[in-house]
Amino acid sequence: EIGDKKGMASSLTNIGAIYNEDGEYALAIEYLLKSLEIKEVIDDKVGISDSYTAIAGSYFGLKEVKKAIDYGLKGLQMAQDIGSLDEEKSARYQLAYIFEESGDTDNALKHFKAYTAVKDSMRNEKNTREITERDMQYEFDKQQAKDMAEQEKKDAIAAEELKREKAIGYAFMGGFGLLLILAFLIFRNLRQKKRANRLISMQKEEVEYQKDMVEEKNREITDSITYALRIQEAILPPDRIVKEYLQESFILYKPKDIVAGDFYWMEVIGDTTIFAAADCTGHGVPGAMVSVVCHGALNRSVREFGLTDPAKILDKTRELVIETFEASDEEVKDGMDIALCSLTGTELQYAGAHNPLWVLRNGEVLETKADKQPIGKYAELKPFTT
């Protein structure tokens, strides 16, 4: 009734958010779109970006992934156009979540990294502002202390002058002057002690602040590693699929850290089941990053290039891994050791990079040795053998 369009848009957004939390995504979208129309009329670009991001979440709730991604990207573009780091952070996080839940791990990782970078940028901006304010306060306090010291010096000189002028005939006044000087010295000592205590208190606060910063950074690192674990788990074949095609199999997978460079892999092409156990260079997060590259190369070798012969799969995988790492400005020598098998009926074919094949037959362990070269850069590259 009072024509407050910005207030109307805010109210509609809040109603949409309530429906969104209750799982009433269609109603949420209806109110969010009404809010968006008003924001476009009043040219509230920050609000428009916020609405796009919220609508993306509601469409994802309805499983309309394409619309969710489209609105998420609109929110991101608007945030970047107006230079709003806060809105860009929200849009990046929403897109990372949508891509992750949709199985698009590459885009999920891209937007999550960008989200982390924006968040760090916002924190750095805040820290810079706080440091500037602290420096200005320090300069002010220093100047104030200097002025007070000069005033104290003047007061002391004036007291001494008064003492000399009246010392001869005014013994009582001279004694009183001495008492004033003593009081002044006591006051100064008390103030210096108070100042020292204040400095100690400020130092303690600074130590607590630094401690909080370290704890926050540790939490962020742990959150990032946990997110990387979810991405790594997403690329491993589900246990039920493994059991379906390798019925008497079992999986022993115990990474040392939260994420690791070890992984197992399986692909089914017609009547042929191809499976592998791999160990990538490094441990923890570095090893996990290498495992994602090597896993993608295995998938491409089979799915894109249609290879089923173990040796040819390893040859193509090595070629793709080297090609990926050579795109970097720095020389990367990381790679992978692997044992890869192809099973068709009762016929088992094998090829390996450093990792041998062990077969238990009639109570005896038979070893098939691997080629002594990794999947990655090596001094003398030779074709793998099946």
C-alpha positions as a Markdown table, in Angstrom:
| # | Residue | x | y | z |
|---|---|---|---|---|
| 1 | Glu | 0.0 | 0.0 | 0.0 |
| 2 | Ile | 2.9 | 2.4 | 0.6 |
| 3 | Gly | 4.7 | 1.5 | -2.6 |
| 4 | Asp | 7.8 | 0.1 | -1.0 |
| 5 | Lys | 8.9 | -2.2 | -3.9 |
| 6 | Lys | 12.2 | -3.1 | -2.4 |
| 7 | Gly | 10.3 | -4.2 | 0.8 |
| 8 | Met | 7.8 | -6.2 | -1.4 |
| 9 | Ala | 10.7 | -8.0 | -3.2 |
| 10 | Ser | 12.3 | -8.8 | 0.1 |
| 11 | Ser | 9.1 | -10.2 | 1.6 |
| 12 | Leu | 8.4 | -12.4 | -1.5 |
| 13 | Thr | 12.0 | -13.7 | -1.3 |
| 14 | Asn | 11.5 | -14.6 | 2.3 |
| 15 | Ile | 8.2 | -16.4 | 1.5 |
| 16 | Gly | 10.0 | -18.3 | -1.3 |
| 17 | Ala | 12.8 | -19.3 | 1.1 |
| 18 | Ile | 10.3 | -20.7 | 3.6 |
| 19 | Tyr | 8.6 | -22.8 | 0.9 |
| 20 | Asn | 12.1 | -23.9 | -0.2 |
| 21 | Glu | 13.0 | -25.1 | 3.3 |
| 22 | Asp | 9.6 | -27.0 | 3.5 |
| 23 | Gly | 10.4 | -28.8 | 0.2 |
| 24 | Glu | 7.6 | -26.9 | -1.6 |
| 25 | Tyr | 9.9 | -26.1 | -4.5 |
| 26 | Ala | 7.2 | -25.2 | -7.1 |
| 27 | Leu | 5.6 | -22.6 | -4.7 |
| 28 | Ala | 9.1 | -21.3 | -3.8 |
| 29 | Ile | 9.9 | -20.7 | -7.5 |
| 30 | Glu | 6.5 | -18.9 | -8.0 |
| 31 | Tyr | 7.3 | -16.4 | -5.2 |
| 32 | Leu | 11.0 | -16.1 | -6.1 |
| 33 | Leu | 10.1 | -15.2 | -9.7 |
| 34 | Lys | 7.7 | -12.5 | -8.5 |
| 35 | Ser | 10.4 | -11.1 | -6.4 |
| 36 | Leu | 12.8 | -11.2 | -9.4 |
| 37 | Glu | 10.4 | -9.2 | -11.5 |
| 38 | Ile | 10.2 | -6.4 | -8.9 |
| 39 | Lys | 14.0 | -6.3 | -8.5 |
| 40 | Glu | 14.4 | -6.0 | -12.3 |
| 41 | Val | 12.0 | -3.1 | -12.3 |
| 42 | Ile | 13.9 | -1.2 | -9.5 |
| 43 | Asp | 17.3 | -2.3 | -11.0 |
| 44 | Asp | 18.4 | -4.0 | -7.8 |
| 45 | Lys | 21.3 | -6.0 | -9.3 |
| 46 | Val | 22.5 | -7.5 | -6.1 |
| 47 | Gly | 19.0 | -8.7 | -5.4 |
| 48 | Ile | 18.7 | -10.0 | -9.0 |
| 49 | Ser | 21.9 | -12.1 | -8.5 |
| 50 | Asp | 20.5 | -13.4 | -5.1 |
| 51 | Ser | 17.2 | -14.4 | -6.7 |
| 52 | Tyr | 18.9 | -16.2 | -9.6 |
| 53 | Thr | 20.9 | -18.3 | -7.1 |
| 54 | Ala | 17.8 | -19.0 | -4.9 |
| 55 | Ile | 15.8 | -20.1 | -8.0 |
| 56 | Ala | 18.6 | -22.4 | -9.1 |
| 57 | Gly | 18.4 | -24.2 | -5.7 |
| 58 | Ser | 14.6 | -24.6 | -6.0 |
| 59 | Tyr | 14.8 | -26.0 | -9.6 |
| 60 | Phe | 17.4 | -28.5 | -8.4 |
| 61 | Gly | 15.0 | -29.5 | -5.7 |
| 62 | Leu | 12.5 | -30.3 | -8.5 |
| 63 | Lys | 15.3 | -32.4 | -10.2 |
| 64 | Glu | 15.3 | -29.9 | -13.1 |
| 65 | Val | 19.0 | -29.9 | -13.3 |
| 66 | Lys | 19.4 | -27.9 | -16.6 |
| 67 | Lys | 17.2 | -25.0 | -15.3 |
| 68 | Ala | 19.0 | -25.1 | -12.0 |
| 69 | Ile | 22.4 | -24.8 | -13.8 |
| 70 | Asp | 21.1 | -22.0 | -16.1 |
| 71 | Tyr | 19.8 | -19.9 | -13.2 |
| 72 | Gly | 23.0 | -20.6 | -11.1 |
| 73 | Leu | 25.2 | -19.4 | -14.0 |
| 74 | Lys | 22.9 | -16.2 | -14.4 |
| 75 | Gly | 23.4 | -15.5 | -10.7 |
| 76 | Leu | 27.2 | -16.0 | -11.1 |
| 77 | Gln | 27.4 | -13.7 | -14.2 |
| 78 | Met | 25.4 | -10.9 | -12.5 |
| 79 | Ala | 27.5 | -11.1 | -9.4 |
| 80 | Gln | 30.7 | -10.8 | -11.5 |
| 81 | Asp | 29.3 | -8.0 | -13.5 |
| 82 | Ile | 28.6 | -5.9 | -10.4 |
| 83 | Gly | 31.7 | -7.0 | -8.6 |
| 84 | Ser | 29.8 | -8.5 | -5.6 |
| 85 | Leu | 32.1 | -11.0 | -4.0 |
| 86 | Asp | 29.4 | -12.1 | -1.5 |
| 87 | Glu | 26.9 | -12.9 | -4.3 |
| 88 | Glu | 29.6 | -14.6 | -6.3 |
| 89 | Lys | 30.5 | -16.8 | -3.3 |
| 90 | Ser | 26.8 | -17.9 | -2.9 |
| 91 | Ala | 26.5 | -18.6 | -6.6 |
| 92 | Arg | 29.8 | -20.6 | -6.8 |
| 93 | Tyr | 28.7 | -22.7 | -3.8 |
| 94 | Gln | 25.3 | -23.4 | -5.2 |
| 95 | Leu | 26.8 | -24.4 | -8.6 |
| 96 | Ala | 29.4 | -26.7 | -6.9 |
| 97 | Tyr | 26.6 | -28.4 | -5.0 |
| 98 | Ile | 24.4 | -28.9 | -8.1 |
| 99 | Phe | 27.2 | -30.2 | -10.2 |
| 100 | Glu | 28.4 | -32.5 | -7.4 |
| 101 | Glu | 24.9 | -34.0 | -6.8 |
| 102 | Ser | 24.5 | -34.4 | -10.6 |
| 103 | Gly | 27.7 | -36.4 | -10.9 |
| 104 | Asp | 29.7 | -33.7 | -12.8 |
| 105 | Thr | 32.7 | -33.8 | -10.6 |
| 106 | Asp | 34.9 | -31.7 | -12.9 |
| 107 | Asn | 32.6 | -28.7 | -12.8 |
| 108 | Ala | 31.9 | -29.3 | -9.1 |
| 109 | Leu | 35.6 | -29.1 | -8.3 |
| 110 | Lys | 36.0 | -26.0 | -10.5 |
| 111 | His | 33.3 | -24.0 | -8.8 |
| 112 | Phe | 34.3 | -25.2 | -5.3 |
| 113 | Lys | 37.8 | -24.0 | -5.9 |
| 114 | Ala | 36.5 | -20.6 | -7.2 |
| 115 | Tyr | 34.2 | -20.5 | -4.1 |
| 116 | Thr | 37.2 | -21.0 | -1.8 |
| 117 | Ala | 39.2 | -18.4 | -3.6 |
| 118 | Val | 36.4 | -15.8 | -3.3 |
| 119 | Lys | 36.0 | -16.6 | 0.3 |
| 120 | Asp | 39.7 | -16.1 | 0.9 |
| 121 | Ser | 39.7 | -12.8 | -1.0 |
| 122 | Met | 36.8 | -11.5 | 1.2 |
| 123 | Arg | 38.7 | -12.6 | 4.3 |
| 124 | Asn | 41.9 | -10.9 | 3.1 |
| 125 | Glu | 40.0 | -7.7 | 2.3 |
| 126 | Lys | 38.6 | -7.7 | 5.8 |
| 127 | Asn | 42.0 | -8.4 | 7.4 |
| 128 | Thr | 43.5 | -5.5 | 5.4 |
| 129 | Arg | 40.8 | -3.1 | 6.6 |
| 130 | Glu | 41.3 | -4.2 | 10.2 |
| 131 | Ile | 45.1 | -3.8 | 10.0 |
| 132 | Thr | 44.7 | -0.3 | 8.5 |
| 133 | Glu | 42.4 | 0.7 | 11.4 |
| 134 | Arg | 44.8 | -0.7 | 13.9 |
| 135 | Asp | 47.7 | 1.2 | 12.4 |
| 136 | Met | 45.7 | 4.4 | 12.5 |
| 137 | Gln | 44.8 | 3.9 | 16.1 |
| 138 | Tyr | 48.4 | 3.2 | 17.0 |
| 139 | Glu | 49.5 | 6.5 | 15.3 |
| 140 | Phe | 46.8 | 8.3 | 17.1 |
| 141 | Asp | 47.8 | 6.8 | 20.5 |
| 142 | Lys | 51.5 | 7.6 | 19.8 |
| 143 | Gln | 50.7 | 11.2 | 19.0 |
| 144 | Gln | 48.5 | 11.5 | 22.0 |
| 145 | Ala | 51.3 | 10.1 | 24.2 |
| 146 | Lys | 53.8 | 12.5 | 22.8 |
| 147 | Asp | 51.5 | 15.5 | 23.4 |
| 148 | Met | 50.9 | 14.4 | 27.0 |
| 149 | Ala | 54.6 | 13.9 | 27.6 |
| 150 | Glu | 55.3 | 17.4 | 26.3 |
| 151 | Gln | 52.6 | 18.8 | 28.6 |
| 152 | Glu | 54.0 | 16.9 | 31.5 |
| 153 | Lys | 57.4 | 18.4 | 30.7 |
| 154 | Lys | 55.9 | 21.9 | 30.7 |
| 155 | Asp | 54.1 | 21.3 | 33.9 |
| 156 | Ala | 57.4 | 20.1 | 35.6 |
| 157 | Ile | 59.3 | 23.2 | 34.4 |
| 158 | Ala | 56.5 | 25.5 | 35.7 |
| 159 | Ala | 56.5 | 23.8 | 39.0 |
| 160 | Glu | 60.3 | 24.1 | 39.3 |
| 161 | Glu | 60.1 | 27.8 | 38.4 |
| 162 | Leu | 57.4 | 28.4 | 41.0 |
| 163 | Lys | 59.5 | 26.5 | 43.5 |
| 164 | Arg | 62.6 | 28.7 | 42.9 |
| 165 | Glu | 60.7 | 32.0 | 43.0 |
| 166 | Lys | 59.1 | 31.3 | 46.3 |
| 167 | Ala | 61.7 | 29.0 | 48.0 |
| 168 | Ile | 63.3 | 31.9 | 50.1 |
| 169 | Gly | 60.2 | 33.4 | 51.7 |
| 170 | Tyr | 57.8 | 30.6 | 51.3 |
| 171 | Ala | 59.2 | 27.5 | 52.9 |
| 172 | Phe | 55.7 | 26.1 | 53.5 |
| 173 | Met | 54.8 | 26.7 | 49.8 |
| 174 | Gly | 58.1 | 25.0 | 48.9 |
| 175 | Gly | 57.2 | 22.0 | 50.9 |
| 176 | Phe | 53.8 | 21.9 | 49.3 |
| 177 | Gly | 55.4 | 22.1 | 45.9 |
| 178 | Leu | 57.5 | 19.0 | 46.8 |
| 179 | Leu | 54.4 | 17.2 | 47.7 |
| 180 | Leu | 52.9 | 18.1 | 44.4 |
| 181 | Ile | 56.0 | 16.8 | 42.6 |
| 182 | Leu | 55.8 | 13.6 | 44.6 |
| 183 | Ala | 52.1 | 13.2 | 43.7 |
| 184 | Phe | 52.9 | 13.8 | 40.0 |
| 185 | Leu | 55.6 | 11.1 | 40.0 |
| 186 | Ile | 53.2 | 8.7 | 41.7 |
| 187 | Phe | 50.6 | 9.5 | 39.1 |
| 188 | Arg | 53.0 | 9.1 | 36.3 |
| 189 | Asn | 54.2 | 5.7 | 37.6 |
| 190 | Leu | 50.6 | 4.5 | 37.9 |
| 191 | Arg | 49.8 | 5.6 | 34.4 |
| 192 | Gln | 52.9 | 3.9 | 33.0 |
| 193 | Lys | 51.9 | 0.8 | 34.8 |
| 194 | Lys | 48.4 | 1.1 | 33.4 |
| 195 | Arg | 49.8 | 1.6 | 29.9 |
| 196 | Ala | 52.0 | -1.5 | 30.3 |
| 197 | Asn | 49.0 | -3.5 | 31.4 |
| 198 | Arg | 47.0 | -2.3 | 28.5 |
| 199 | Leu | 49.9 | -3.3 | 26.1 |
| 200 | Ile | 50.0 | -6.8 | 27.6 |
| 201 | Ser | 46.2 | -7.1 | 27.2 |
| 202 | Met | 46.5 | -6.0 | 23.5 |
| 203 | Gln | 49.3 | -8.6 | 23.0 |
| 204 | Lys | 47.1 | -11.3 | 24.5 |
| 205 | Glu | 44.2 | -10.4 | 22.3 |
| 206 | Glu | 46.5 | -10.5 | 19.2 |
| 207 | Val | 47.7 | -14.0 | 20.3 |
| 208 | Glu | 44.1 | -15.1 | 20.6 |
| 209 | Tyr | 43.3 | -13.6 | 17.2 |
| 210 | Gln | 46.2 | -15.4 | 15.6 |
| 211 | Lys | 45.1 | -18.7 | 17.3 |
| 212 | Asp | 41.6 | -18.3 | 16.0 |
| 213 | Met | 42.9 | -17.6 | 12.5 |
| 214 | Val | 45.0 | -20.8 | 12.6 |
| 215 | Glu | 42.1 | -22.9 | 13.8 |
| 216 | Glu | 39.8 | -21.4 | 11.1 |
| 217 | Lys | 42.4 | -22.2 | 8.4 |
| 218 | Asn | 42.7 | -25.8 | 9.8 |
| 219 | Arg | 38.9 | -26.2 | 9.6 |
| 220 | Glu | 38.9 | -24.9 | 6.0 |
| 221 | Ile | 41.7 | -27.3 | 5.0 |
| 222 | Thr | 39.8 | -30.2 | 6.7 |
| 223 | Asp | 36.6 | -29.2 | 4.9 |
| 224 | Ser | 38.4 | -29.1 | 1.6 |
| 225 | Ile | 40.0 | -32.5 | 2.1 |
| 226 | Thr | 36.6 | -34.0 | 3.1 |
| 227 | Tyr | 35.1 | -32.5 | 0.0 |
| 228 | Ala | 37.9 | -34.0 | -2.1 |
| 229 | Leu | 37.1 | -37.4 | -0.4 |
| 230 | Arg | 33.5 | -37.2 | -1.6 |
| 231 | Ile | 34.7 | -36.5 | -5.2 |
| 232 | Gln | 37.2 | -39.4 | -5.0 |
| 233 | Glu | 34.6 | -41.8 | -3.6 |
| 234 | Ala | 32.3 | -40.8 | -6.5 |
| 235 | Ile | 34.8 | -42.1 | -9.1 |
| 236 | Leu | 35.2 | -45.6 | -7.5 |
| 237 | Pro | 32.9 | -48.3 | -8.9 |
| 238 | Pro | 30.0 | -49.2 | -6.5 |
| 239 | Asp | 30.4 | -52.5 | -4.6 |
| 240 | Arg | 27.1 | -53.8 | -6.0 |
| 241 | Ile | 28.4 | -53.4 | -9.6 |
| 242 | Val | 31.7 | -55.1 | -8.7 |
| 243 | Lys | 29.8 | -58.0 | -7.1 |
| 244 | Glu | 27.5 | -58.3 | -10.1 |
| 245 | Tyr | 30.3 | -58.9 | -12.6 |
| 246 | Leu | 33.0 | -60.4 | -10.3 |
| 247 | Gln | 30.8 | -62.5 | -8.0 |
| 248 | Glu | 33.5 | -64.1 | -5.9 |
| 249 | Ser | 35.5 | -60.9 | -5.4 |
| 250 | Phe | 36.2 | -58.7 | -2.4 |
| 251 | Ile | 37.7 | -55.2 | -2.0 |
| 252 | Leu | 40.4 | -54.3 | 0.6 |
| 253 | Tyr | 40.7 | -50.6 | 0.4 |
| 254 | Lys | 42.2 | -48.8 | 3.4 |
| 255 | Pro | 43.8 | -45.5 | 2.5 |
| 256 | Lys | 46.4 | -44.2 | 5.0 |
| 257 | Asp | 45.0 | -40.6 | 4.9 |
| 258 | Ile | 41.5 | -39.2 | 4.3 |
| 259 | Val | 42.2 | -39.2 | 0.6 |
| 260 | Ala | 44.8 | -41.2 | -1.2 |
| 261 | Gly | 46.6 | -42.0 | -4.4 |
| 262 | Asp | 45.3 | -45.6 | -4.5 |
| 263 | Phe | 42.1 | -46.5 | -6.3 |
| 264 | Tyr | 40.4 | -49.4 | -8.0 |
| 265 | Trp | 38.6 | -49.2 | -11.3 |
| 266 | Met | 36.2 | -51.3 | -13.4 |
| 267 | Glu | 34.5 | -51.1 | -16.8 |
| 268 | Val | 32.2 | -53.5 | -18.6 |
| 269 | Ile | 32.3 | -53.7 | -22.5 |
| 270 | Gly | 29.9 | -56.3 | -23.8 |
| 271 | Asp | 31.0 | -59.7 | -22.4 |
| 272 | Thr | 34.3 | -58.3 | -21.2 |
| 273 | Thr | 34.9 | -57.1 | -17.7 |
| 274 | Ile | 38.0 | -54.9 | -17.3 |
| 275 | Phe | 39.2 | -54.1 | -13.8 |
| 276 | Ala | 42.4 | -52.7 | -12.2 |
| 277 | Ala | 44.1 | -51.8 | -8.9 |
| 278 | Ala | 46.3 | -48.7 | -9.1 |
| 279 | Asp | 48.8 | -46.8 | -6.9 |
| 280 | Cys | 49.5 | -43.2 | -7.9 |
| 281 | Thr | 52.5 | -41.1 | -6.9 |
| 282 | Gly | 52.3 | -39.5 | -3.5 |
| 283 | His | 50.0 | -39.7 | -0.5 |
| 284 | Gly | 47.0 | -37.7 | 0.8 |
| 285 | Val | 45.7 | -34.8 | -1.3 |
| 286 | Pro | 48.6 | -34.8 | -3.9 |
| 287 | Gly | 48.1 | -38.5 | -4.6 |
| 288 | Ala | 44.4 | -38.1 | -4.8 |
| 289 | Met | 44.8 | -35.3 | -7.4 |
| 290 | Val | 47.0 | -37.6 | -9.5 |
| 291 | Ser | 44.5 | -40.5 | -9.1 |
| 292 | Val | 41.7 | -38.3 | -10.6 |
| 293 | Val | 43.9 | -37.6 | -13.7 |
| 294 | Cys | 44.8 | -41.3 | -14.1 |
| 295 | His | 41.2 | -42.5 | -13.5 |
| 296 | Gly | 40.0 | -40.1 | -16.3 |
| 297 | Ala | 42.7 | -41.4 | -18.6 |
| 298 | Leu | 41.6 | -45.0 | -18.0 |
| 299 | Asn | 38.0 | -44.1 | -18.7 |
| 300 | Arg | 38.9 | -42.4 | -22.0 |
| 301 | Ser | 41.1 | -45.3 | -23.2 |
| 302 | Val | 38.2 | -47.7 | -22.9 |
| 303 | Arg | 35.1 | -45.5 | -23.5 |
| 304 | Glu | 36.4 | -43.0 | -26.1 |
| 305 | Phe | 39.0 | -45.1 | -27.9 |
| 306 | Gly | 37.2 | -48.5 | -27.5 |
| 307 | Leu | 40.3 | -50.5 | -26.3 |
| 308 | Thr | 39.9 | -53.8 | -24.4 |
| 309 | Asp | 43.4 | -55.3 | -24.7 |
| 310 | Pro | 45.2 | -54.6 | -21.4 |
| 311 | Ala | 48.5 | -53.6 | -22.9 |
| 312 | Lys | 46.9 | -51.2 | -25.4 |
| 313 | Ile | 44.8 | -49.7 | -22.6 |
| 314 | Leu | 47.9 | -49.0 | -20.6 |
| 315 | Asp | 49.7 | -47.6 | -23.6 |
| 316 | Lys | 46.9 | -45.2 | -24.3 |
| 317 | Thr | 46.4 | -44.3 | -20.6 |
| 318 | Arg | 50.1 | -43.4 | -20.3 |
| 319 | Glu | 49.9 | -41.3 | -23.5 |
| 320 | Leu | 46.9 | -39.3 | -22.0 |
| 321 | Val | 48.5 | -38.9 | -18.6 |
| 322 | Ile | 51.7 | -37.5 | -20.1 |
| 323 | Glu | 49.6 | -35.2 | -22.4 |
| 324 | Thr | 47.7 | -33.9 | -19.4 |
| 325 | Phe | 50.8 | -33.1 | -17.3 |
| 326 | Glu | 52.7 | -31.6 | -20.2 |
| 327 | Ala | 50.0 | -28.9 | -20.4 |
| 328 | Ser | 51.5 | -27.5 | -17.2 |
| 329 | Asp | 54.2 | -24.8 | -17.3 |
| 330 | Glu | 56.2 | -26.9 | -14.8 |
| 331 | Glu | 57.6 | -30.3 | -15.4 |
| 332 | Val | 55.4 | -33.0 | -13.7 |
| 333 | Lys | 56.9 | -36.5 | -13.2 |
| 334 | Asp | 54.0 | -38.0 | -11.3 |
| 335 | Gly | 52.4 | -41.2 | -12.5 |
| 336 | Met | 50.8 | -44.5 | -11.6 |
| 337 | Asp | 51.7 | -48.2 | -11.0 |
| 338 | Ile | 48.8 | -50.5 | -11.9 |
| 339 | Ala | 47.7 | -54.1 | -12.5 |
| 340 | Leu | 45.0 | -54.3 | -15.1 |
| 341 | Cys | 43.0 | -57.4 | -16.1 |
| 342 | Ser | 40.5 | -58.2 | -18.9 |
| 343 | Leu | 38.1 | -61.1 | -18.2 |
| 344 | Thr | 36.0 | -62.6 | -21.0 |
| 345 | Gly | 34.3 | -65.8 | -20.0 |
| 346 | Thr | 37.1 | -67.9 | -18.4 |
| 347 | Glu | 39.9 | -66.2 | -20.3 |
| 348 | Leu | 41.9 | -63.7 | -18.2 |
| 349 | Gln | 44.3 | -61.2 | -19.9 |
| 350 | Tyr | 46.7 | -59.1 | -17.8 |
| 351 | Ala | 49.1 | -56.1 | -18.3 |
| 352 | Gly | 50.9 | -54.3 | -15.5 |
| 353 | Ala | 53.1 | -51.3 | -14.7 |
| 354 | His | 55.3 | -52.3 | -11.8 |
| 355 | Asn | 52.4 | -54.2 | -10.1 |
| 356 | Pro | 52.4 | -58.0 | -10.8 |
| 357 | Leu | 49.4 | -60.4 | -11.0 |
| 358 | Trp | 49.1 | -63.1 | -8.4 |
| 359 | Val | 46.9 | -66.2 | -9.2 |
| 360 | Leu | 46.1 | -68.8 | -6.6 |
| 361 | Arg | 45.7 | -72.2 | -8.3 |
| 362 | Asn | 45.6 | -75.6 | -6.6 |
| 363 | Gly | 47.1 | -74.1 | -3.4 |
| 364 | Glu | 50.0 | -72.5 | -5.2 |
| 365 | Val | 50.6 | -68.8 | -5.8 |
| 366 | Leu | 51.6 | -68.1 | -9.4 |
| 367 | Glu | 53.1 | -64.7 | -10.2 |
| 368 | Thr | 52.9 | -62.9 | -13.6 |
| 369 | Lys | 55.5 | -60.2 | -13.6 |
| 370 | Ala | 54.7 | -56.6 | -14.6 |
| 371 | Asp | 56.5 | -54.4 | -17.1 |
| 372 | Lys | 59.2 | -52.3 | -15.2 |
| 373 | Gln | 57.9 | -48.9 | -16.2 |
| 374 | Pro | 55.2 | -46.6 | -14.8 |
| 375 | Ile | 52.2 | -44.9 | -16.3 |
| 376 | Gly | 53.8 | -41.5 | -16.7 |
| 377 | Lys | 57.1 | -39.9 | -17.9 |
| 378 | Tyr | 60.0 | -42.4 | -18.0 |
| 379 | Ala | 63.5 | -42.5 | -19.4 |
| 380 | Glu | 62.8 | -45.4 | -21.8 |
| 381 | Leu | 59.2 | -45.8 | -22.8 |
| 382 | Lys | 58.3 | -49.2 | -24.2 |
| 383 | Pro | 54.9 | -50.7 | -25.2 |
| 384 | Phe | 53.3 | -52.6 | -22.4 |
| 385 | Thr | 52.8 | -56.4 | -22.9 |
| 386 | Thr | 49.7 | -58.5 | -22.4 |
